[in-house]
Amino acid sequence: MAFVETYQLSKSFGSFTALNKCSLKIEQGSVFGLLGPNGAGKSTLIRLLMGFMTPSEGHAQISGLDCHRQSLQVRQLTSYLPGDARLDRQYRGKQVLKLFTGLRSDGSLQQALEMADYLELDLRRKVGSMSTGMRQKLAVTIALANQAPLIILDEPTANLDPTVRQQILGLLRRKRDEGKTILFSSHILEEVESISDTVAFLKHGEMITTADLSTLRNNHRVTGTISGIFPAIPDSLTEQIKIIEKDGTNLTFEITGDILNALTWLQSTGIDNISIEPARLRSLYEEIHPERQEMEV
């Protein structure tokens, strides 16, 4: 049984459907990335998992516990960082860490202090005098300074510069290596691709597809030019070669799996100027969200 599982999970607000029949499975000890623009349903899905909302249809469970009916037990297994985390502005950073680590039986102030030092966070400052990025680092530290088997993070690297983003990803890798299960949402394709085992694409509240990153990394995108008529792909390679785009003499293919036989055949067709690169999440994301291509980084 999957550690996290949803079946036909839906949430509507009047005539508006925020999440529609979402089914997914997350295996224990894996990292699951949620991708999609604002309004895609990422935060709604996370809040349903946390038991903060009543589903309109379907159900969700974590470690066999119903997220709605047994929400208290679910939260005891989960460390959650909301996308709009608010911290008391009158407290100093170290006071905040003491407070939150003390609220959990598995909280660790020592671990929190070590993470804060790693993130170069000045804990002597009051929250109110911290920059937006500093407050985000403090919130992430709170979420990771415990031994919860499930970590759910909604946009954990928002408002952080690239260097700090990489530090946060490093902390998440440590948690994964400890056997923790991680679910996080992000707009940043590269960071999702660098750490996730599986990625789900949400659009207008619907789960469009999921992608296994190990499989995706075995796929390649090949471009080239041909002066004559391109021959039909032989039956032995139709499962492996897919023509993505043909623009005049320019051709783009996607090759699945071992590329040697596919490239040998492509060269025999007279194709020139061959360029090969690994398939990336960006190409898959742009197929799903073509209107967002220029907005994502």
Rosetta silent file (secondary structure, phi, psi, omega in degrees, C-alpha in Angstrom):
SEQUENCE: MAFVETYQLSKSFGSFTALNKCSLKIEQGSVFGLLGPNGAGKSTLIRLLMGFMTPSEGHAQISGLDCHRQSLQVRQLTSYLPGDARLDRQYRGKQVLKLFTGLRSDGSLQQALEMADYLELDLRRKVGSMSTGMRQKLAVTIALANQAPLIILDEPTANLDPTVRQQILGLLRRKRDEGKTILFSSHILEEVESISDTVAFLKHGEMITTADLSTLRNNHRVTGTISGIFPAIPDSLTEQIKIIEKDGTNLTFEITGDILNALTWLQSTGIDNISIEPARLRSLYEEIHPERQEMEV
SCORE:     score description
SCORE:     0.000 S_00000001
   1 L     0.000  136.867  178.762    0.000    0.000    0.000 S_00000001
   2 L   -65.419  149.846  179.643    1.260    3.477   -0.879 S_00000001
   3 L   -69.248  -40.911  174.922    2.180    5.752    2.032 S_00000001
   4 E  -121.555  131.930 -178.940    0.064    8.606    0.590 S_00000001
   5 E  -148.186  135.575  172.272   -2.901    7.845   -1.646 S_00000001
   6 E  -124.171  148.896  178.191   -5.841    9.777   -3.035 S_00000001
   7 E  -133.850  115.755  177.550   -8.774    8.420   -5.012 S_00000001
   8 E    50.377   36.676 -175.326  -11.012   10.664   -7.125 S_00000001
   9 E   -71.569  127.475 -176.041  -10.314   13.452   -4.634 S_00000001
  10 E  -138.872  150.367  174.316  -12.336   16.570   -5.447 S_00000001
  11 E  -144.533  123.845  178.997  -13.101   19.928   -3.878 S_00000001
  12 E  -121.297  147.144  173.295  -15.673   22.429   -5.105 S_00000001
  13 E  -121.039   96.845 -173.666  -16.649   25.853   -3.845 S_00000001
  14 L    64.333 -124.923 -179.969  -20.123   26.446   -5.209 S_00000001
  15 L   -85.746   -6.373 -178.045  -19.887   26.201   -8.985 S_00000001
  16 E   -93.893  127.536  178.184  -16.071   26.439   -8.933 S_00000001
  17 E  -102.009  111.655 -178.780  -14.098   23.182   -8.902 S_00000001
  18 E   -83.453  -31.002  178.365  -10.663   23.680   -7.340 S_00000001
  19 E  -143.835  131.383 -171.622   -9.666   20.008   -7.559 S_00000001
  20 E  -126.795  108.082  171.369  -11.335   17.438   -9.796 S_00000001
  21 E    50.813   54.037 -177.947  -11.080   13.649   -9.334 S_00000001
  22 E   -87.781  121.385  177.164   -7.407   13.601   -8.381 S_00000001
  23 E  -122.766  127.417  178.178   -5.913   10.131   -7.899 S_00000001
  24 E  -152.796  162.609  176.059   -2.260    9.619   -6.958 S_00000001
  25 E  -135.765  136.052  177.923    0.051    7.343   -5.012 S_00000001
  26 E  -124.969  121.365 -178.447    3.266    8.274   -3.203 S_00000001
  27 L   -79.760  149.187  179.595    5.585    5.512   -2.042 S_00000001
  28 L   -61.758  137.148  178.134    7.284    5.685    1.336 S_00000001
  29 L    81.965    9.511 -178.923   10.761    7.197    1.233 S_00000001
  30 L  -109.945  166.453  176.106   10.246    8.950   -2.103 S_00000001
  31 E  -111.838  124.757 -176.071   10.105   12.599   -3.171 S_00000001
  32 E  -118.353  119.958 -178.856    6.952   13.642   -5.036 S_00000001
  33 E  -101.503  135.703  175.280    6.855   17.006   -6.823 S_00000001
  34 E  -105.698  123.686 -179.990    3.672   18.911   -7.684 S_00000001
  35 E  -118.173  144.296  176.692    3.930   21.227  -10.688 S_00000001
  36 L   159.705  152.889  179.514    1.446   23.722  -12.012 S_00000001
  37 L   -72.059  173.805  174.954    0.779   27.473  -12.211 S_00000001
  38 L   -55.702  136.478 -179.769   -1.195   29.420   -9.622 S_00000001
  39 L    87.710    2.599 -178.195   -4.766   28.155   -9.508 S_00000001
  40 L   -76.593  -20.532  179.926   -3.845   24.675  -10.724 S_00000001
  41 L   113.640    6.006 -176.598   -5.021   23.037   -7.479 S_00000001
  42 H   -62.135  -51.790 -177.553   -1.707   22.338   -5.742 S_00000001
  43 H   -67.784  -34.813  177.080   -2.517   24.044   -2.445 S_00000001
  44 H   -62.501  -44.254  177.559   -6.054   22.656   -2.419 S_00000001
  45 H   -59.279  -45.914 -178.838   -4.697   19.128   -2.762 S_00000001
  46 H   -63.505  -42.226 -179.163   -2.231   19.708    0.075 S_00000001
  47 H   -67.559  -32.686  174.785   -4.904   21.173    2.378 S_00000001
  48 H   -67.307  -39.652  177.408   -7.159   18.193    1.731 S_00000001
  49 H   -63.336  -35.153 -179.447   -4.307   15.858    2.663 S_00000001
  50 L   -80.187   -6.972  179.991   -3.820   17.792    5.895 S_00000001
  51 L    79.428   16.425  179.216   -7.521   17.534    6.744 S_00000001
  52 L   -79.901  -15.741  179.330   -8.056   21.293    6.665 S_00000001
  53 L  -130.397  154.067  173.698  -10.897   20.886    4.155 S_00000001
  54 L   -92.287  123.452 -179.670  -13.746   18.439    3.699 S_00000001
  55 L   -65.026  144.392  174.931  -13.539   16.766    0.276 S_00000001
  56 L   -77.158  -25.378 -177.738  -16.536   17.198   -1.991 S_00000001
  57 E  -161.161  154.271  176.536  -15.899   13.750   -3.436 S_00000001
  58 E    76.561 -171.178 -179.321  -13.397   10.919   -3.113 S_00000001
  59 E  -151.701  165.353  176.672  -10.985   10.326   -0.260 S_00000001
  60 E  -138.274  148.476  176.645   -7.330   10.581    0.772 S_00000001
  61 E  -143.972  149.839  177.462   -5.253    8.605    3.219 S_00000001
  62 E  -127.567  122.663 -177.728   -1.791    8.767    4.754 S_00000001
  63 L    51.840   38.992  177.925   -0.274    5.613    6.237 S_00000001
  64 L    81.444   -2.033 -179.572   -3.721    4.024    6.091 S_00000001
  65 E   -96.346  135.925  178.086   -5.374    6.896    7.989 S_00000001
  66 E   -72.063  125.087 -173.840   -8.266    8.814    6.443 S_00000001
  67 L   -65.403  -25.137  179.992   -7.141   12.419    5.999 S_00000001
  68 L   -92.225  -51.206 -176.124  -10.593   13.812    6.816 S_00000001
  69 L   -75.490  -27.823 -177.356  -11.921   11.477    9.514 S_00000001
  70 L  -122.303   43.590 -172.672   -8.562   10.916   11.225 S_00000001
  71 H   -63.896  -33.381  179.974   -6.957   14.287   10.568 S_00000001
  72 H   -64.159  -45.626  178.283   -5.422   14.609   14.056 S_00000001
  73 H   -64.168  -37.218  178.073   -3.538   11.312   13.689 S_00000001
  74 H   -61.752  -43.352 -178.411   -2.494   12.337   10.169 S_00000001
  75 H   -68.234  -27.348  176.831   -1.014   15.611   11.440 S_00000001
  76 H   -68.802  -22.915  178.557    0.956   13.745   14.081 S_00000001
  77 L   -92.017   -6.884 -166.636    2.693   11.900   11.225 S_00000001
  78 E  -123.252  140.345  168.079    3.207   15.015    9.132 S_00000001
  79 E  -110.248  124.985 -168.976    5.350   18.119    9.166 S_00000001
  80 E  -124.521  132.381  172.664    3.671   20.812    7.071 S_00000001
  81 E  -115.869  110.606  178.467    4.869   24.110    5.663 S_00000001
  82 L   -72.716  161.192  179.816    2.017   26.221    4.198 S_00000001
  83 L   -71.686  -18.783 -179.142    2.599   28.478    1.244 S_00000001
  84 L  -123.697   50.562 -176.864    1.657   31.530    3.314 S_00000001
  85 L   -57.756  131.443  177.994    3.404   30.732    6.608 S_00000001
  86 L  -118.349  130.604  179.240    2.891   33.460    9.244 S_00000001
  87 L  -122.332  146.568 -179.431    5.152   33.803   12.281 S_00000001
  88 L   -60.062  120.883 -173.326    4.747   36.117   15.278 S_00000001
  89 L   -73.318  -14.114 -178.078    6.713   39.229   14.393 S_00000001
  90 L   -86.853  -14.585 -179.134    7.522   40.053   18.045 S_00000001
  91 L   -84.586  148.753  170.041    9.508   36.852   18.656 S_00000001
  92 E   -81.098  159.740 -175.072   13.203   36.482   17.957 S_00000001
  93 H   -54.898  -45.286 -178.177   14.269   33.700   15.633 S_00000001
  94 H   -66.316  -36.026  177.012   15.583   31.434   18.388 S_00000001
  95 H   -62.887  -39.848  178.458   12.405   31.918   20.435 S_00000001
  96 H   -62.096  -44.014  179.596   10.334   30.829   17.431 S_00000001
  97 H   -64.048  -41.887  177.401   12.428   27.700   17.015 S_00000001
  98 H   -60.150  -44.312 -178.472   12.103   26.856   20.736 S_00000001
  99 H   -60.780  -52.464 -173.153    8.336   27.311   20.561 S_00000001
 100 H   -74.237  -37.278  178.081    7.713   25.156   17.513 S_00000001
 101 H   -69.436  -28.211  177.762   10.172   22.366   18.299 S_00000001
 102 H   -74.337  -19.278  179.976    8.665   22.214   21.796 S_00000001
 103 H   -75.622  -19.898 -177.310    5.175   21.684   20.373 S_00000001
 104 L  -110.171  141.469  177.562    6.134   18.336   18.838 S_00000001
 105 L   -67.204  -24.994  179.989    7.199   15.217   20.708 S_00000001
 106 L  -103.238   10.837  179.722    9.713   14.565   17.903 S_00000001
 107 L   -72.115  148.775 -178.000   10.882   18.183   17.607 S_00000001
 108 L  -134.921  109.119  177.043   14.588   18.920   17.980 S_00000001
 109 H   -65.077  -39.181  179.203   15.857   22.371   18.912 S_00000001
 110 H   -59.804  -44.078  177.958   19.429   21.222   18.351 S_00000001
 111 H   -63.233  -40.173  179.487   18.576   20.102   14.838 S_00000001
 112 H   -63.559  -42.322 -179.562   16.803   23.409   14.211 S_00000001
 113 H   -65.456  -37.550  178.377   19.816   25.409   15.395 S_00000001
 114 H   -66.431  -41.072  177.596   22.139   23.406   13.148 S_00000001
 115 H   -65.393  -42.830  179.477   19.883   24.005   10.128 S_00000001
 116 H   -60.814  -40.005  177.788   19.634   27.709   10.912 S_00000001
 117 H   -65.371  -41.456  178.164   23.418   27.925   11.087 S_00000001
 118 H   -60.924  -36.489 -179.016   23.699   26.054    7.763 S_00000001
 119 L   -88.402    4.151  179.670   21.278   28.553    6.202 S_00000001
 120 L    55.300   48.449 -178.216   23.183   31.494    7.759 S_00000001
 121 L   -98.752  123.260  179.865   20.056   32.651    9.563 S_00000001
 122 L   -80.548  102.903 -176.125   20.534   35.306   12.260 S_00000001
 123 L   -80.722   -4.990  178.506   18.327   34.010   15.093 S_00000001
 124 L   -79.368  -19.079 -176.757   18.944   37.079   17.262 S_00000001
 125 L   -79.935  147.791  172.783   16.730   39.203   15.050 S_00000001
 126 E   -73.359  150.020 -179.477   13.007   39.587   15.609 S_00000001
 127 H   -56.069  -39.163 -177.919   10.789   38.083   12.931 S_00000001
 128 H   -63.335  -24.156  179.957    9.403   41.538   12.190 S_00000001
 129 H   -97.259    0.872  179.002   12.856   42.846   11.256 S_00000001
 130 L   -82.102  151.108  172.944   13.708   39.887    9.037 S_00000001
 131 L   -71.970  167.298  178.647   13.529   40.065    5.248 S_00000001
 132 H   -58.643  -41.423  179.317   10.973   37.954    3.404 S_00000001
 133 H   -65.526  -38.893  178.382   13.696   35.485    2.464 S_00000001
 134 H   -64.993  -41.205  178.375   14.927   35.208    6.057 S_00000001
 135 H   -64.134  -35.424  178.009   11.406   34.506    7.307 S_00000001
 136 H   -67.135  -40.751  177.581   11.054   31.801    4.658 S_00000001
 137 H   -62.498  -38.717  178.634   14.316   30.189    5.789 S_00000001
 138 H   -64.835  -42.579 -179.887   13.041   30.255    9.374 S_00000001
 139 H   -64.643  -41.391  178.307    9.748   28.623    8.340 S_00000001
 140 H   -63.880  -41.017  178.667   11.560   25.877    6.404 S_00000001
 141 H   -59.596  -43.302  177.900   13.810   25.223    9.416 S_00000001
 142 H   -59.454  -43.547 -175.873   10.737   24.768   11.621 S_00000001
 143 H   -67.833  -26.749 -174.909    9.216   22.311    9.150 S_00000001
 144 H  -101.533   -7.028 -175.084   12.341   20.159    8.953 S_00000001
 145 L   -88.263   54.216  178.204   13.449   20.156   12.604 S_00000001
 146 L  -160.519 -179.003 -177.381   11.598   16.982   13.587 S_00000001
 147 L  -112.658   27.097  178.698   11.332   13.293   12.751 S_00000001
 148 L   -58.281  135.052 -179.848    7.920   13.263   11.044 S_00000001
 149 L   -70.007  -20.575  179.088    7.779   10.427    8.485 S_00000001
 150 E  -124.213  129.080  177.567    5.945   12.689    5.993 S_00000001
 151 E  -116.986  122.431  178.925    7.031   16.210    5.064 S_00000001
 152 E  -117.785  120.609 -175.216    4.604   18.363    3.041 S_00000001
 153 E  -126.589  122.977  179.381    5.934   21.679    1.756 S_00000001
 154 E  -100.715  106.211 -178.678    3.922   24.207   -0.245 S_00000001
 155 L    54.427   58.616 -175.098    6.347   26.346   -2.289 S_00000001
 156 L   -67.014  -23.640 -176.878    9.250   25.954    0.191 S_00000001
 157 L  -103.665   13.794  176.982   11.768   27.930   -1.890 S_00000001
 158 L   -60.946  140.439  176.476    9.536   30.913   -2.652 S_00000001
 159 L    69.531   16.416 -179.826   11.305   34.257   -2.145 S_00000001
 160 L  -111.919  146.603  178.603   14.732   32.615   -1.897 S_00000001
 161 L   -77.254  164.113 -174.823   17.761   33.282   -4.076 S_00000001
 162 H   -54.753  -37.104 -179.228   19.270   30.409   -6.123 S_00000001
 163 H   -64.327  -44.936 -179.485   22.037   29.697   -3.596 S_00000001
 164 H   -69.858  -34.450  175.475   19.608   29.279   -0.697 S_00000001
 165 H   -56.651  -44.271  179.624   17.293   27.197   -2.886 S_00000001
 166 H   -65.390  -34.962  176.074   20.115   24.743   -3.398 S_00000001
 167 H   -64.196  -42.741  178.615   20.748   24.670    0.349 S_00000001
 168 H   -62.746  -43.692  178.075   17.083   23.852    0.986 S_00000001
 169 H   -61.258  -36.039  176.477   17.196   21.085   -1.613 S_00000001
 170 H   -62.299  -41.032  177.214   20.270   19.730    0.157 S_00000001
 171 H   -64.426  -38.619  178.713   18.320   19.553    3.425 S_00000001
 172 H   -66.808  -37.046  177.296   15.483   17.739    1.652 S_00000001
 173 H   -62.868  -39.183  176.977   17.921   15.213    0.213 S_00000001
 174 H   -60.473  -43.638  179.564   19.155   14.501    3.739 S_00000001
 175 H   -63.391  -41.211  177.208   15.582   13.873    4.859 S_00000001
 176 H   -62.213  -41.197  179.757   15.003   11.551    1.905 S_00000001
 177 H   -65.743  -23.512  175.864   18.184    9.663    2.780 S_00000001
 178 L   -81.915   -2.247  179.305   16.780    9.224    6.310 S_00000001
 179 L    94.277    7.626  178.990   13.756    7.475    4.769 S_00000001
 180 L   -75.209  150.855  174.680   11.302   10.374    5.033 S_00000001
 181 E   -97.436  134.652 -174.688    8.584   10.814    2.422 S_00000001
 182 E  -127.436  129.023  171.613    8.427   14.298    0.887 S_00000001
 183 E  -120.983  123.104  178.644    5.639   15.998   -1.046 S_00000001
 184 E  -143.168  150.157  177.061    6.332   19.513   -2.248 S_00000001
 185 E  -107.360  153.172 -179.335    4.948   21.988   -4.743 S_00000001
 186 E  -163.467  157.357  170.432    6.982   24.412   -6.808 S_00000001
 187 L   -96.631   -9.738 -169.140    6.983   26.614   -9.890 S_00000001
 188 L   -97.467  105.947 -173.666   10.654   25.955  -10.537 S_00000001
 189 H   -59.945  -42.409 -174.451   11.099   23.065  -12.948 S_00000001
 190 H   -63.388  -38.998 -178.756   14.823   22.636  -12.445 S_00000001
 191 H   -73.892  -34.099  175.869   14.598   22.152   -8.677 S_00000001
 192 H   -64.084  -43.974 -178.443   11.707   19.705   -9.006 S_00000001
 193 H   -65.743  -33.429 -174.285   13.643   17.746  -11.600 S_00000001
 194 H   -74.176  -21.663 -171.635   16.816   17.677   -9.499 S_00000001
 195 H  -123.685  -22.294 -171.210   15.280   16.062   -6.424 S_00000001
 196 L   -80.426  148.565  168.844   11.988   14.335   -7.271 S_00000001
 197 L   -88.939  -36.806  179.681   11.408   10.653   -7.927 S_00000001
 198 E  -138.019  144.818  178.947    7.957   11.332   -9.374 S_00000001
 199 E  -126.885  139.233  174.948    6.302   14.512  -10.630 S_00000001
 200 E  -115.727  140.509  179.784    2.601   15.257  -11.083 S_00000001
 201 E  -108.423  121.690  177.964    1.264   17.962  -13.397 S_00000001
 202 E  -108.602  141.736  176.992   -1.868   19.826  -12.344 S_00000001
 203 E  -149.559  123.625 -179.608   -3.920   22.081  -14.606 S_00000001
 204 L    51.282   39.875  176.106   -7.254   23.718  -13.782 S_00000001
 205 L    82.515    1.889 -177.940   -7.680   21.390  -10.832 S_00000001
 206 E  -115.062  142.146  174.554   -7.074   18.200  -12.773 S_00000001
 207 E   -78.721  107.365 -175.990   -4.180   15.766  -12.593 S_00000001
 208 E   -76.886  -48.012  179.499   -3.015   15.740  -16.207 S_00000001
 209 E  -165.011  164.175  169.950   -0.229   13.197  -15.899 S_00000001
 210 E  -120.715  153.153 -178.445    2.530   11.890  -13.684 S_00000001
 211 E  -132.632  130.954  173.541    6.110   11.299  -14.769 S_00000001
 212 E   -84.694  120.873 -172.939    8.700    8.960  -13.344 S_00000001
 213 H   -67.465  -32.710  179.147   11.948   10.910  -13.362 S_00000001
 214 H   -66.129  -36.381  176.462   14.193    7.862  -13.790 S_00000001
 215 H   -69.727  -43.157 -178.782   12.241    6.960  -16.940 S_00000001
 216 H   -61.624  -37.343 -178.631   12.268   10.533  -18.205 S_00000001
 217 L   -68.823  -17.593  177.166   16.039   10.739  -17.786 S_00000001
 218 L   -86.662   -3.832  178.715   16.378    7.721  -20.109 S_00000001
 219 L   -96.410  150.323 -178.967   14.601    9.625  -22.897 S_00000001
 220 E  -133.174  147.430  174.740   16.402   11.914  -25.343 S_00000001
 221 E  -106.288  127.012 -175.444   15.356   14.672  -27.692 S_00000001
 222 E  -119.370  130.701  174.784   17.123   14.623  -31.064 S_00000001
 223 E  -119.368  153.255  178.754   17.104   17.400  -33.652 S_00000001
 224 E  -171.297  178.842  178.713   18.500   17.371  -37.177 S_00000001
 225 E  -125.699  150.906  178.220   17.968   18.440  -40.770 S_00000001
 226 L  -142.777  138.269 -175.799   17.113   16.447  -43.893 S_00000001
 227 L   -89.493  -29.883 -178.019   17.049   17.595  -47.490 S_00000001
 228 L  -102.343 -157.548  179.063   14.834   14.899  -48.999 S_00000001
 229 L   -81.411  131.249 -179.366   11.699   13.021  -47.955 S_00000001
 230 L   -79.513  126.452 -176.763   11.955   11.477  -44.509 S_00000001
 231 L   -72.049  163.410  177.638   11.206    7.728  -44.689 S_00000001
 232 L   -66.317  144.799  177.877    8.665    5.932  -42.543 S_00000001
 233 L   -70.871  128.823 -178.716    9.910    4.744  -39.159 S_00000001
 234 L   -63.083  152.177 -177.117   10.437    0.949  -39.269 S_00000001
 235 H   -54.831  -34.536 -177.332    8.081   -1.223  -37.217 S_00000001
 236 H   -68.507  -14.558 -177.124   10.936   -2.278  -34.926 S_00000001
 237 H  -119.305    2.062 -176.367   11.448    1.335  -33.848 S_00000001
 238 L   -64.687  -27.809  178.357    7.916    2.789  -33.793 S_00000001
 239 L   -78.081  -17.220 -172.178    7.681    2.248  -30.035 S_00000001
 240 L  -105.042  -31.863 -176.419   10.987    4.016  -29.499 S_00000001
 241 E  -110.344  130.361  177.345   11.027    6.954  -31.941 S_00000001
 242 E  -130.124  126.828  176.543    8.391    9.674  -31.971 S_00000001
 243 E   -78.355  119.205 -178.628    8.435   12.671  -34.317 S_00000001
 244 E   -88.857  -40.149 -175.506    7.747   15.744  -32.179 S_00000001
 245 E  -155.075  140.766  173.714    8.019   18.464  -34.824 S_00000001
 246 E  -132.155  115.974 -177.667    8.696   18.837  -38.555 S_00000001
 247 E  -130.152   95.070 -176.817    9.382   22.322  -39.849 S_00000001
 248 L    65.027 -119.598  179.503   10.646   22.351  -43.417 S_00000001
 249 L   -90.097   -5.009 -177.426   13.974   20.532  -43.367 S_00000001
 250 E   -91.808  133.951 -179.565   14.191   20.595  -39.553 S_00000001
 251 E  -127.593  143.645  174.079   13.100   17.557  -37.573 S_00000001
 252 E  -128.442  129.660  179.936   12.737   16.924  -33.830 S_00000001
 253 E  -122.323  158.558  166.096   12.376   13.435  -32.379 S_00000001
 254 E  -118.260  128.995 -179.469   11.998   11.917  -28.954 S_00000001
 255 E  -113.450  127.237 -179.798   13.793    8.630  -28.408 S_00000001
 256 L   -98.975  133.665  175.925   12.815    6.380  -25.527 S_00000001
 257 L    77.019 -150.355 -177.067   15.336    4.046  -23.901 S_00000001
 258 L   -61.646  122.954 -172.844   18.579    2.896  -25.554 S_00000001
 259 L   -92.051   -5.685 -172.343   19.321    5.360  -28.341 S_00000001
 260 H   -61.083  -52.926 -179.198   22.000    3.377  -30.233 S_00000001
 261 H   -62.344  -39.309 -179.410   19.701    1.484  -32.652 S_00000001
 262 H   -64.776  -43.096 -179.667   17.531    4.565  -33.161 S_00000001
 263 H   -68.101  -37.543  177.657   20.528    6.773  -33.977 S_00000001
 264 H   -59.497  -43.808  178.986   21.991    4.166  -36.336 S_00000001
 265 H   -68.264  -42.989 -179.057   18.746    4.142  -38.315 S_00000001
 266 H   -59.272  -40.621  179.035   18.401    7.955  -38.238 S_00000001
 267 H   -65.712  -32.704  179.398   21.892    8.353  -39.696 S_00000001
 268 H   -70.414  -17.223 -179.973   21.011    5.903  -42.476 S_00000001
 269 L   -81.892   -8.674 -178.407   18.113    8.168  -43.510 S_00000001
 270 L    92.701   11.010  178.811   20.491   10.976  -44.438 S_00000001
 271 L   -71.132  136.834 -177.801   19.651   13.226  -41.538 S_00000001
 272 E  -116.756  172.585  174.419   22.409   15.769  -40.816 S_00000001
 273 E    52.780   44.875 -177.132   23.405   18.137  -38.028 S_00000001
 274 E   -71.219  132.018  175.826   22.181   15.765  -35.341 S_00000001
 275 E  -127.199  134.140 -175.768   21.978   17.225  -31.843 S_00000001
 276 E  -124.090  133.789  173.425   21.094   15.110  -28.789 S_00000001
 277 E  -144.446  149.754  178.786   20.023   16.225  -25.332 S_00000001
 278 E   -61.289  145.887  174.518   18.312   14.434  -22.432 S_00000001
 279 L   -64.633  143.611 -177.533   14.557   14.890  -22.217 S_00000001
 280 L  -125.707  161.652  176.608   13.667   17.456  -19.560 S_00000001
 281 H   -59.610  -31.974 -176.749   10.619   18.303  -17.517 S_00000001
 282 H   -57.662  -42.482 -178.361   10.390   21.601  -19.383 S_00000001
 283 H   -64.346  -40.275  178.232    9.403   19.948  -22.655 S_00000001
 284 H   -68.631  -40.628  179.449    6.689   17.923  -20.922 S_00000001
 285 H   -63.378  -40.551 -177.633    5.503   20.955  -18.946 S_00000001
 286 H   -71.234  -25.987  173.569    5.264   23.093  -22.071 S_00000001
 287 H   -67.526  -34.500 -178.053    3.145   20.456  -23.806 S_00000001
 288 H   -83.918  -38.163 -177.304    0.689   20.676  -20.904 S_00000001
 289 L  -123.262   64.579 -177.961    0.937   24.447  -20.312 S_00000001
 290 H   -60.742  -27.761 -178.544    1.896   26.013  -23.675 S_00000001
 291 H   -74.858  -10.057 -175.461    0.465   29.354  -22.535 S_00000001
 292 H  -106.780    4.652 -171.158    2.921   29.440  -19.602 S_00000001
 293 L   -55.124  -42.301 -174.765    6.183   28.835  -21.433 S_00000001
 294 L   -81.442   -7.084 -173.788    7.533   32.323  -21.051 S_00000001
 295 L   -97.626  -22.686 -174.728    6.498   32.613  -17.397 S_00000001
 296 L   -89.621  145.182  178.759    8.243   29.626  -15.850 S_00000001
 297 L  -121.718    0.000    0.000   11.887   29.684  -14.788 S_00000001
